[in-house]
Amino acid sequence: MRVDFTPTKNWSVQFQQTMNWALHKITDQRFEIRRNLHCWEAQFSWVPGGSGQGYYFRINVKDIPDIKLERSESGLRGPISGFGYSY
């Protein structure tokens, strides 16, 4: 299941969950929040459990993505795959 939600033109929220129906168990959950900040953009991704558990935060200049501030914990080293969203 995947849910995309845009509460305003500058905010984007995404949630993704996978489930093992044979075991009736959630196997993976992922959250991502993005914010358009005029010429900057910010992103926060979080995986609450499992092998990819951790978070990733990034704020960067839109026109020059190499100008950025990044912070991550655990296995996340960039945007979560499957969340290919851009402004």
N, CA, C and O atoms as a printed pandas DataFrame, in Angstrom:
     atom_number atom_name residue_name chain_id  residue_number  x_coord  y_coord  z_coord
0              1         N          MET        A               1    0.840   -1.164    0.000
1              2        CA          MET        A               1    0.000    0.000    0.000
2              3         C          MET        A               1    0.893    1.238    0.000
3              4         O          MET        A               1    1.906    1.292    0.698
4              5         N          ARG        A               2    0.502    2.216   -0.787
5              6        CA          ARG        A               2    1.239    3.473   -0.844
6              7         C          ARG        A               2    0.236    4.622   -0.844
7              8         O          ARG        A               2   -0.756    4.597   -1.572
8              9         N          VAL        A               3    0.508    5.620   -0.025
9             10        CA          VAL        A               3   -0.361    6.787    0.080
10            11         C          VAL        A               3    0.488    8.030   -0.141
11            12         O          VAL        A               3    1.507    8.220    0.522
12            13         N          ASP        A               4    0.063    8.876   -1.077
13            14        CA          ASP        A               4    0.696   10.167   -1.328
14            15         C          ASP        A               4   -0.297   11.237   -0.916
15            16         O          ASP        A               4   -1.472   11.179   -1.278
16            17         N          PHE        A               5    0.172   12.200   -0.168
17            18        CA          PHE        A               5   -0.695   13.238    0.362
18            19         C          PHE        A               5    0.006   14.581    0.215
19            20         O          PHE        A               5    1.165   14.714    0.606
20            21         N          THR        A               6   -0.671   15.571   -0.336
21            22        CA          THR        A               6   -0.111   16.909   -0.513
22            23         C          THR        A               6   -1.037   17.903    0.198
23            24         O          THR        A               6   -1.979   18.413   -0.409
24            25         N          PRO        A               7   -0.774   18.180    1.487
25            26        CA          PRO        A               7   -1.668   19.061    2.232
26            27         C          PRO        A               7   -1.660   20.509    1.737
27            28         O          PRO        A               7   -2.673   21.203    1.830
28            29         N          THR        A               8   -0.518   20.965    1.210
29            30        CA          THR        A               8   -0.421   22.292    0.601
30            31         C          THR        A               8    0.475   22.172   -0.621
31            32         O          THR        A               8    1.050   21.112   -0.867
32            33         N          LYS        A               9    0.599   23.241   -1.384
33            34        CA          LYS        A               9    1.446   23.162   -2.577
34            35         C          LYS        A               9    2.921   23.001   -2.235
35            36         O          LYS        A               9    3.699   22.583   -3.093
36            37         N          ASN        A              10    3.330   23.317   -1.013
37            38        CA          ASN        A              10    4.739   23.229   -0.632
38            39         C          ASN        A              10    5.092   22.003    0.210
39            40         O          ASN        A              10    6.270   21.753    0.465
40            41         N          TRP        A              11    4.111   21.251    0.637
41            42        CA          TRP        A              11    4.339   20.061    1.463
42            43         C          TRP        A              11    3.913   18.805    0.719
43            44         O          TRP        A              11    2.914   18.802    0.000
44            45         N          SER        A              12    4.682   17.742    0.903
45            46        CA          SER        A              12    4.364   16.435    0.336
46            47         C          SER        A              12    4.649   15.374    1.396
47            48         O          SER        A              12    5.709   15.386    2.021
48            49         N          VAL        A              13    3.716   14.471    1.595
49            50        CA          VAL        A              13    3.866   13.389    2.568
50            51         C          VAL        A              13    3.596   12.081    1.843
51            52         O          VAL        A              13    2.630   11.962    1.089
52            53         N          GLN        A              14    4.462   11.101    2.079
53            54        CA          GLN        A              14    4.275    9.779    1.471
54            55         C          GLN        A              14    4.441    8.707    2.543
55            56         O          GLN        A              14    5.280    8.820    3.437
56            57         N          PHE        A              15    3.630    7.677    2.431
57            58        CA          PHE        A              15    3.693    6.532    3.331
58            59         C          PHE        A              15    3.598    5.278    2.477
59            60         O          PHE        A              15    2.772    5.186    1.568
60            61         N          GLN        A              16    4.454    4.320    2.784
61            62        CA          GLN        A              16    4.426    3.052    2.051
62            63         C          GLN        A              16    4.538    1.920    3.062
63            64         O          GLN        A              16    5.338    1.977    3.996
64            65         N          GLN        A              17    3.726    0.896    2.860
65            66        CA          GLN        A              17    3.740   -0.256    3.754
66            67         C          GLN        A              17    3.585   -1.522    2.936
67            68         O          GLN        A              17    2.762   -1.580    2.022
68            69         N          THR        A              18    4.365   -2.527    3.256
69            70        CA          THR        A              18    4.206   -3.838    2.622
70            71         C          THR        A              18    3.831   -4.851    3.700
71            72         O          THR        A              18    4.219   -4.728    4.862
72            73         N          MET        A              19    3.077   -5.837    3.285
73            74        CA          MET        A              19    2.580   -6.828    4.234
74            75         C          MET        A              19    2.757   -8.227    3.680
75            76         O          MET        A              19    2.552   -8.469    2.491
76            77         N          ASN        A              20    3.139   -9.142    4.553
77            78        CA          ASN        A              20    3.204  -10.554    4.216
78            79         C          ASN        A              20    1.841  -11.141    4.577
79            80         O          ASN        A              20    1.546  -11.385    5.747
80            81         N          TRP        A              21    1.022  -11.361    3.560
81            82        CA          TRP        A              21   -0.340  -11.828    3.807
82            83         C          TRP        A              21   -0.376  -13.252    4.351
83            84         O          TRP        A              21   -1.295  -13.599    5.093
84            85         N          ALA        A              22    0.597  -14.077    4.001
85            86        CA          ALA        A              22    0.627  -15.452    4.506
86            87         C          ALA        A              22    0.840  -15.472    6.025
87            88         O          ALA        A              22    0.263  -16.301    6.728
88            89         N          LEU        A              23    1.675  -14.550    6.521
89            90        CA          LEU        A              23    1.957  -14.477    7.959
90            91         C          LEU        A              23    1.096  -13.439    8.679
91            92         O          LEU        A              23    1.149  -13.319    9.903
92            93         N          HIS        A              24    0.293  -12.680    7.899
93            94        CA          HIS        A              24   -0.520  -11.591    8.453
94            95         C          HIS        A              24    0.347  -10.629    9.263
95            96         O          HIS        A              24    0.045  -10.297   10.409
96            97         N          LYS        A              25    1.441  -10.190    8.622
97            98        CA          LYS        A              25    2.429   -9.371    9.317
98            99         C          LYS        A              25    2.927   -8.247    8.407
99           100         O          LYS        A              25    3.172   -8.463    7.220
100          101         N          ILE        A              26    3.072   -7.066    8.965
101          102        CA          ILE        A              26    3.664   -5.946    8.232
102          103         C          ILE        A              26    5.161   -6.188    8.138
103          104         O          ILE        A              26    5.824   -6.426    9.148
104          105         N          THR        A              27    5.695   -6.126    6.917
105          106        CA          THR        A              27    7.123   -6.400    6.729
106          107         C          THR        A              27    7.970   -5.144    6.553
107          108         O          THR        A              27    9.182   -5.178    6.765
108          109         N          ASP        A              28    7.341   -4.044    6.168
109          110        CA          ASP        A              28    8.119   -2.841    5.908
110          111         C          ASP        A              28    7.214   -1.614    5.955
111          112         O          ASP        A              28    6.087   -1.647    5.461
112          113         N          GLN        A              29    7.708   -0.543    6.547
113          114        CA          GLN        A              29    7.006    0.742    6.548
114          115         C          GLN        A              29    8.023    1.831    6.254
115          116         O          GLN        A              29    9.157    1.781    6.730
116          117         N          ARG        A              30    7.610    2.815    5.468
117          118        CA          ARG        A              30    8.470    3.936    5.102
118          119         C          ARG        A              30    7.649    5.214    5.061
119          120         O          ARG        A              30    6.520    5.236    4.571
120          121         N          PHE        A              31    8.242    6.275    5.587
121          122        CA          PHE        A              31    7.606    7.584    5.597
122          123         C          PHE        A              31    8.546    8.594    4.955
123          124         O          PHE        A              31    9.765    8.490    5.095
124          125         N          GLU        A              32    7.989    9.559    4.259
125          126        CA          GLU        A              32    8.810   10.637    3.707
126          127         C          GLU        A              32    8.003   11.923    3.713
127          128         O          GLU        A              32    6.828   11.939    3.345
128          129         N          ILE        A              33    8.655   13.010    4.139
129          130        CA          ILE        A              33    8.062   14.344    4.138
130          131         C          ILE        A              33    8.992   15.252    3.357
131          132         O          ILE        A              33   10.203   15.251    3.580
132          133         N          ARG        A              34    8.433   16.022    2.447
133          134        CA          ARG        A              34    9.208   16.990    1.660
134          135         C          ARG        A              34    8.575   18.366    1.786
135          136         O          ARG        A              34    7.361   18.511    1.933
136          137         N          ARG        A              35    9.443   19.373    1.723
137          138        CA          ARG        A              35    8.981   20.755    1.832
138          139         C          ARG        A              35    9.721   21.611    0.820
139          140         O          ARG        A              35   10.950   21.616    0.768
140          141         N          ASN        A              36    8.954   22.334    0.018
141          142        CA          ASN        A              36    9.502   23.280   -0.941
142          143         C          ASN        A              36    9.732   24.591   -0.197
143          144         O          ASN        A              36    8.796   25.156    0.369
144          145         N          LEU        A              37   10.976   25.079   -0.195
145          146        CA          LEU        A              37   11.342   26.302    0.519
146          147         C          LEU        A              37   11.853   27.343   -0.462
147          148         O          LEU        A              37   12.980   27.819   -0.324
148          149         N          HIS        A              38   11.059   27.699   -1.432
149          150        CA          HIS        A              38   11.389   28.655   -2.497
150          151         C          HIS        A              38   12.551   28.125   -3.345
151          152         O          HIS        A              38   12.316   27.308   -4.235
152          153         N          CYS        A              39   13.776   28.551   -3.107
153          154        CA          CYS        A              39   14.908   28.061   -3.912
154          155         C          CYS        A              39   15.618   26.888   -3.226
155          156         O          CYS        A              39   16.596   26.362   -3.757
156          157         N          TRP        A              40   15.135   26.480   -2.065
157          158        CA          TRP        A              40   15.657   25.331   -1.331
158          159         C          TRP        A              40   14.587   24.252   -1.292
159          160         O          TRP        A              40   13.412   24.519   -1.544
160          161         N          GLU        A              41   14.999   23.041   -0.977
161          162        CA          GLU        A              41   14.037   21.974   -0.697
162          163         C          GLU        A              41   14.553   21.153    0.474
163          164         O          GLU        A              41   15.762   21.005    0.651
164          165         N          ALA        A              42   13.647   20.626    1.263
165          166        CA          ALA        A              42   13.991   19.815    2.422
166          167         C          ALA        A              42   13.274   18.476    2.318
167          168         O          ALA        A              42   12.168   18.380    1.785
168          169         N          GLN        A              43   13.929   17.448    2.839
169          170        CA          GLN        A              43   13.375   16.092    2.797
170          171         C          GLN        A              43   13.723   15.378    4.091
171          172         O          GLN        A              43   14.850   15.470    4.576
172          173         N          PHE        A              44   12.750   14.665    4.649
173          174        CA          PHE        A              44   12.981   13.810    5.805
174          175         C          PHE        A              44   12.376   12.447    5.498
175          176         O          PHE        A              44   11.185   12.351    5.200
176          177         N          SER        A              45   13.184   11.394    5.568
177          178        CA          SER        A              45   12.734   10.028    5.323
178          179         C          SER        A              45   12.973    9.214    6.588
179          180         O          SER        A              45   13.980    9.401    7.271
180          181         N          TRP        A              46   12.046    8.308    6.899
181          182        CA          TRP        A              46   12.157    7.507    8.113
182          183         C          TRP        A              46   11.648    6.100    7.865
183          184         O          TRP        A              46   10.553    5.907    7.337
184          185         N          VAL        A              47   12.455    5.116    8.253
185          186        CA          VAL        A              47   12.068    3.707    8.236
186          187         C          VAL        A              47   12.094    3.261    9.690
187          188         O          VAL        A              47   13.175    3.127   10.263
188          189         N          PRO        A              48   10.915    3.023   10.320
189          190        CA          PRO        A              48   10.872    2.758   11.757
190          191         C          PRO        A              48   11.405    1.392   12.201
191          192         O          PRO        A              48   11.738    1.227   13.374
192          193         N          GLY        A              49   11.492    0.427   11.314
193          194        CA          GLY        A              49   11.958   -0.886   11.739
194          195         C          GLY        A              49   12.498   -1.707   10.584
195          196         O          GLY        A              49   12.425   -1.294    9.427
196          197         N          GLY        A              50   13.035   -2.862   10.904
197          198        CA          GLY        A              50   13.553   -3.759    9.882
198          199         C          GLY        A              50   15.016   -3.518    9.571
199          200         O          GLY        A              50   15.701   -2.775   10.275
200          201         N          SER        A              51   15.484   -4.148    8.518
201          202        CA          SER        A              51   16.909   -4.068    8.176
202          203         C          SER        A              51   17.327   -2.690    7.688
203          204         O          SER        A              51   18.502   -2.338    7.799
204          205         N          GLY        A              52   16.412   -1.905    7.154
205          206        CA          GLY        A              52   16.743   -0.569    6.670
206          207         C          GLY        A              52   16.393    0.527    7.661
207          208         O          GLY        A              52   16.279    1.692    7.280
208          209         N          GLN        A              53   16.222    0.170    8.928
209          210        CA          GLN        A              53   15.776    1.112    9.948
210          211         C          GLN        A              53   16.688    2.325   10.041
211          212         O          GLN        A              53   17.912    2.191   10.014
212          213         N          GLY        A              54   16.100    3.499   10.150
213          214        CA          GLY        A              54   16.867    4.720   10.325
214          215         C          GLY        A              54   16.166    5.912    9.722
215          216         O          GLY        A              54   14.998    5.841    9.339
216          217         N          TYR        A              55   16.900    7.018    9.641
217          218        CA          TYR        A              55   16.332    8.219    9.052
218          219         C          TYR        A              55   17.350    8.885    8.135
219          220         O          TYR        A              55   18.545    8.595    8.188
220          221         N          TYR        A              56   16.848    9.782    7.298
221          222        CA          TYR        A              56   17.684   10.559    6.391
222          223         C          TYR        A              56   17.074   11.949    6.294
223          224         O          TYR        A              56   15.880   12.090    6.031
224          225         N          PHE        A              57   17.891   12.977    6.504
225          226        CA          PHE        A              57   17.446   14.358    6.373
226          227         C          PHE        A              57   18.367   15.072    5.404
227          228         O          PHE        A              57   19.584   14.891    5.436
228          229         N          ARG        A              58   17.777   15.883    4.543
229          230        CA          ARG        A              58   18.560   16.635    3.567
230          231         C          ARG        A              58   17.869   17.967    3.290
231          232         O          ARG        A              58   16.647   18.037    3.158
232          233         N          ILE        A              59   18.675   19.012    3.207
233          234        CA          ILE        A              59   18.203   20.305    2.735
234          235         C          ILE        A              59   19.212   20.763    1.698
235          236         O          ILE        A              59   20.418   20.721    1.942
236          237         N          ASN        A              60   18.730   21.198    0.545
237          238        CA          ASN        A              60   19.643   21.566   -0.540
238          239         C          ASN        A              60   19.059   22.675   -1.405
239          240         O          ASN        A              60   17.855   22.931   -1.404
240          241         N          VAL        A              61   19.965   23.330   -2.150
241          242        CA          VAL        A              61   19.567   24.333   -3.134
242          243         C          VAL        A              61   19.010   23.588   -4.333
243          244         O          VAL        A              61   19.646   22.656   -4.825
244          245         N          LYS        A              62   17.840   23.975   -4.813
245          246        CA          LYS        A              62   17.206   23.265   -5.927
246          247         C          LYS        A              62   18.056   23.270   -7.191
247          248         O          LYS        A              62   18.229   22.232   -7.830
248          249         N          ASP        A              63   18.589   24.436   -7.554
249          250        CA          ASP        A              63   19.342   24.541   -8.806
250          251         C          ASP        A              63   20.740   23.946   -8.725
251          252         O          ASP        A              63   21.338   23.628   -9.753
252          253         N          ILE        A              64   21.269   23.792   -7.509
253          254        CA          ILE        A              64   22.610   23.222   -7.326
254          255         C          ILE        A              64   22.514   22.173   -6.209
255          256         O          ILE        A              64   22.883   22.464   -5.071
256          257         N          PRO        A              65   22.032   20.972   -6.505
257          258        CA          PRO        A              65   21.813   19.954   -5.477
258          259         C          PRO        A              65   23.069   19.555   -4.695
259          260         O          PRO        A              65   22.965   18.984   -3.610
260          261         N          ASP        A              66   24.252   19.853   -5.238
261          262        CA          ASP        A              66   25.472   19.530   -4.510
262          263         C          ASP        A              66   25.692   20.446   -3.305
263          264         O          ASP        A              66   26.494   20.128   -2.427
264          265         N          ILE        A              67   24.988   21.576   -3.256
265          266        CA          ILE        A              67   25.034   22.439   -2.080
266          267         C          ILE        A              67   23.938   21.953   -1.152
267          268         O          ILE        A              67   22.756   22.223   -1.368
268          269         N          LYS        A              68   24.350   21.226   -0.106
269          270        CA          LYS        A              68   23.377   20.531    0.727
270          271         C          LYS        A              68   23.894   20.327    2.140
271          272         O          LYS        A              68   25.087   20.446    2.417
272          273         N          LEU        A              69   22.977   20.022    3.002
273          274        CA          LEU        A              69   23.261   19.579    4.357
274          275         C          LEU        A              69   22.514   18.272    4.518
275          276         O          LEU        A              69   21.299   18.216    4.323
276          277         N          GLU        A              70   23.245   17.207    4.879
277          278        CA          GLU        A              70   22.632   15.883    5.026
278          279         C          GLU        A              70   22.945   15.320    6.399
279          280         O          GLU        A              70   23.993   15.597    6.982
280          281         N          ARG        A              71   22.024   14.531    6.897
281          282        CA          ARG        A              71   22.227   13.822    8.155
282          283         C          ARG        A              71   21.462   12.506    8.050
283          284         O          ARG        A              71   20.313   12.482    7.611
284          285         N          SER        A              72   22.103   11.421    8.452
285          286        CA          SER        A              72   21.402   10.132    8.417
286          287         C          SER        A              72   21.848    9.284    9.596
287          288         O          SER        A              72   22.884    9.529   10.214
288          289         N          GLU        A              73   21.046    8.294    9.882
289          290        CA          GLU        A              73   21.340    7.353   10.947
290          291         C          GLU        A              73   21.022    5.963   10.440
291          292         O          GLU        A              73   20.016    5.752    9.763
292          293         N          SER        A              74   21.869    5.034   10.765
293          294        CA          SER        A              74   21.685    3.634   10.400
294          295         C          SER        A              74   21.889    3.406    8.911
295          296         O          SER        A              74   22.818    3.956    8.318
296          297         N          GLY        A              75   21.022    2.593    8.300
297          298        CA          GLY        A              75   21.229    2.157    6.933
298          299         C          GLY        A              75   20.840    3.130    5.846
299          300         O          GLY        A              75   21.134    2.867    4.680
300          301         N          LEU        A              76   20.195    4.240    6.160
301          302        CA          LEU        A              76   19.735    5.149    5.121
302          303         C          LEU        A              76   20.845    6.096    4.709
303          304         O          LEU        A              76   21.412    6.806    5.539
304          305         N          ARG        A              77   21.147    6.101    3.429
305          306        CA          ARG        A              77   22.210    6.954    2.894
306          307         C          ARG        A              77   21.724    7.730    1.689
307          308         O          ARG        A              77   22.473    7.889    0.725
308          309         N          GLY        A              78   20.542    8.199    1.711
309          310        CA          GLY        A              78   19.977    8.943    0.595
310          311         C          GLY        A              78   18.488    8.738    0.563
311          312         O          GLY        A              78   17.938    8.044    1.419
312          313         N          PRO        A              79   17.824    9.327   -0.405
313          314        CA          PRO        A              79   16.381    9.164   -0.491
314          315         C          PRO        A              79   15.996    7.693   -0.551
315          316         O          PRO        A              79   16.712    6.881   -1.136
316          317         N          ILE        A              80   14.897    7.364    0.039
317          318        CA          ILE        A              80   14.429    5.982    0.065
318          319         C          ILE        A              80   14.016    5.558   -1.334
319          320         O          ILE        A              80   13.250    6.258   -1.996
320          321         N          SER        A              81   14.511    4.433   -1.779
321          322        CA          SER        A              81   14.117    3.954   -3.100
322          323         C          SER        A              81   12.620    3.685   -3.111
323          324         O          SER        A              81   12.052    3.223   -2.122
324          325         N          GLY        A              82   12.005    3.974   -4.218
325          326        CA          GLY        A              82   10.570    3.815   -4.324
326          327         C          GLY        A              82    9.823    5.104   -4.024
327          328         O          GLY        A              82    8.608    5.176   -4.210
328          329         N          PHE        A              83   10.541    6.122   -3.560
329          330        CA          PHE        A              83    9.936    7.401   -3.263
330          331         C          PHE        A              83   10.460    8.441   -4.226
331          332         O          PHE        A              83   10.846    9.532   -3.807
332          333         N          GLY        A              84   10.482    8.129   -5.495
333          334        CA          GLY        A              84   11.011    9.051   -6.498
334          335         C          GLY        A              84   10.084   10.219   -6.731
335          336         O          GLY        A              84    9.283   10.190   -7.665
336          337         N          TYR        A              85   10.168   11.217   -5.929
337          338        CA          TYR        A              85    9.300   12.384   -6.042
338          339         C          TYR        A              85   10.163   13.621   -6.172
339          340         O          TYR        A              85   11.182   13.745   -5.493
340          341         N          SER        A              86    9.767   14.529   -7.028
341          342        CA          SER        A              86   10.494   15.793   -7.147
342          343         C          SER        A              86    9.499   16.911   -7.383
343          344         O          SER        A              86    8.379   16.673   -7.834
344          345         N          TYR        A              87    9.901   18.101   -7.084
345          346        CA          TYR        A              87    9.029   19.273   -7.243
346          347         C          TYR        A              87    9.032   19.741   -8.674
347          348         O          TYR        A              87    8.358   20.716   -9.006
